[in-house]
Amino acid sequence: MAPSGLVVEKAEEEWKTILSPEQFRILRQKGTEERGTGEYDKFFKEGIFNCVGCKTPLYKSTTKFDSGCGWPAFFEGFPGAINRSPDPDGRRTEITCAACGGHLGHVFKGEGHGTPTDERHCVNSVSINFNPAKP
């Protein structure tokens, strides 16, 4: 469950009206944006990254790092904001928004990036939006 305890449930037809076709493909159909094309891959401003579907805060900018993978990478999310589940093939672990179930990407462990958690949350830029810190 999301940190606020809020669970956002919508019919797929309703998601289609509030998300762009690309956002719907990735968040609701578990798609992946092309490597190196997302707006937040090399983006390092101070603030919070929220779920594009339900606005739930997912990541602090201070947990973002340049992994060189071609997608935004974070070493941890807000407590309770992100659910993990094994992909059907068992090779990867999917991460989704705990509030709305939107697909974010995958989490990888033990890659040696030197992060405090030894994890890389590989997130589609289309799945998140950025809220800048107040000056």
C-alpha positions in Angstrom: 0.0 0.0 0.0 1.2 3.5 -0.8 2.7 5.6 2.0 -0.4 7.7 2.4 -2.5 4.5 2.5 -4.3 5.7 -0.6 -5.1 3.2 -3.3 -6.2 4.5 -6.7 -8.4 2.2 -8.7 -9.7 3.1 -12.1 -11.1 1.1 -15.0 -8.7 0.7 -18.0 -11.0 2.9 -20.1 -10.6 5.7 -17.5 -6.8 5.4 -17.5 -7.0 5.8 -21.3 -8.6 9.2 -20.9 -6.1 10.5 -18.4 -2.9 9.1 -19.7 -1.2 9.7 -23.1 -1.1 6.6 -25.4 2.6 6.1 -24.5 1.9 6.5 -20.7 -0.9 4.0 -21.0 1.3 1.5 -22.9 4.0 1.7 -20.2 2.0 2.1 -17.0 -1.0 -0.1 -17.7 0.4 -2.5 -20.3 3.9 -2.9 -18.7 5.8 -1.5 -21.7 9.2 -0.1 -21.8 10.4 3.2 -23.4 13.4 3.0 -25.7 16.7 3.2 -24.0 18.2 6.7 -23.8 15.0 8.5 -25.0 13.5 9.4 -21.6 13.5 13.0 -20.4 14.8 12.1 -16.9 17.7 9.8 -17.8 20.4 12.6 -17.5 18.2 14.9 -15.3 19.6 15.9 -11.9 17.6 18.7 -10.4 16.5 18.8 -6.8 12.9 17.7 -6.1 10.6 14.7 -6.0 9.6 12.3 -8.7 5.9 11.3 -8.6 3.9 8.6 -10.3 2.5 10.1 -13.5 -0.8 8.2 -13.1 -1.8 9.1 -9.6 0.8 11.7 -8.4 2.0 9.6 -5.5 5.6 10.6 -4.5 8.0 7.8 -5.4 11.6 9.0 -5.3 13.6 11.8 -3.9 16.1 13.4 -6.4 18.9 12.6 -3.8 18.4 8.9 -4.5 18.9 9.3 -8.3 22.2 8.4 -9.9 23.8 8.0 -13.3 24.0 4.3 -13.8 24.7 4.6 -17.6 21.8 2.2 -18.3 19.8 4.6 -20.5 16.9 5.0 -18.1 16.5 7.0 -14.9 18.1 5.1 -12.0 17.3 5.4 -8.3 18.8 3.5 -5.4 15.6 3.6 -3.2 12.1 4.9 -3.2 9.9 6.4 -0.5 9.0 3.7 2.1 5.9 1.8 1.0 5.6 3.7 -2.3 6.8 0.9 -4.6 5.7 -2.7 -4.9 8.0 -5.5 -6.2 7.0 -8.7 -7.9 8.8 -11.2 -9.9 8.3 -11.1 -13.7 6.5 -14.2 -15.0 9.9 -15.6 -16.4 11.5 -15.1 -12.9 14.5 -13.3 -14.4 13.7 -9.8 -13.2 11.7 -8.0 -10.5 9.1 -5.6 -11.6 8.4 -2.4 -9.7 5.0 -0.7 -9.6 3.4 2.2 -7.9 1.9 0.9 -4.6 -1.1 3.3 -5.0 -2.3 2.7 -8.5 -0.3 -0.3 -9.7 1.3 1.6 -12.6 4.3 -0.2 -14.1 7.5 1.8 -13.3 10.3 -0.5 -14.5 12.5 -3.1 -12.8 14.8 -3.3 -9.8 18.3 -4.9 -10.0 20.5 -5.8 -7.1 24.3 -6.3 -6.7 25.5 -4.5 -9.8 28.2 -2.7 -8.0 27.1 0.9 -8.5 28.3 1.8 -5.0 24.8 3.0 -3.9 23.8 2.6 -0.2 21.2 -0.1 -1.0 23.2 -1.8 -3.8 20.1 -1.5 -5.9 19.2 0.1 -9.2 15.6 1.0 -9.8 15.5 1.3 -13.6 12.5 3.5 -14.2 10.7 4.6 -17.4 10.7 8.4 -17.6 7.2 8.2 -19.0 6.1 6.6 -15.7 7.1 9.6 -13.5 7.0 13.4 -13.5 9.2 15.8 -11.6 8.1 18.2 -8.9 11.0 20.7 -8.3 12.0 21.6 -4.7 10.8 24.9 -3.4 13.7 27.5 -3.2 
